[in-house]
């Protein structure tokens, strides 16, 4: 089975973005977290549609680095894990 990543209900968090960074507010705990550009983009992409890791990496490469440095699966795995432990992502089997 393939692991697919998805954002939890948007009612559980708020994301405010500016100049490539963002602040993530978790409604259930009241905690806030600063996200870098990659973290913001991951969450924004997964709010709209679930993706497998390789599909997500391709989406990120198209949106963040279309003409330069490439994002790899290994780079994004850590971001996904952190967002998962914050409670804003979930893993779905497909």
Residue pairs with C-beta under 8 A, 6 or more apart in sequence:
1 93
1 94
2 52
2 93
2 94
3 52
3 53
3 91
3 92
3 93
3 94
4 50
4 51
4 52
4 91
4 92
4 93
4 94
5 46
5 50
5 51
5 52
5 53
5 56
5 80
5 84
5 89
5 90
5 91
5 92
6 46
6 50
6 89
6 90
6 91
6 92
7 43
7 46
7 47
7 88
7 89
7 90
8 87
8 88
8 89
8 90
10 47
11 27
12 26
12 27
12 28
12 87
12 88
13 24
13 25
13 26
13 27
13 87
13 88
14 24
14 25
14 27
15 22
15 23
15 24
15 25
15 35
15 40
15 43
15 44
16 22
16 23
16 25
17 40
17 44
20 36
20 37
20 40
21 34
21 35
21 36
21 37
21 40
22 34
22 35
22 39
22 40
22 43
23 32
23 33
23 34
23 35
24 32
24 33
24 34
24 35
24 39
24 43
24 86
24 88
25 31
25 32
26 32
26 33
26 86
26 87
26 88
28 87
33 86
35 43
37 64
38 60
38 64
38 71
38 75
38 76
38 79
39 79
39 82
39 83
41 60
41 63
41 64
42 56
42 60
42 76
42 79
42 80
42 83
43 83
43 88
43 89
45 51
45 56
45 59
45 60
45 63
46 56
46 89
50 92
51 59
52 94
53 73
53 76
53 77
53 80
54 73
56 76
56 80
57 71
57 72
57 73
57 76
60 71
60 76
61 70
61 71
64 71
65 71
80 89
83 89
84 90
84 91
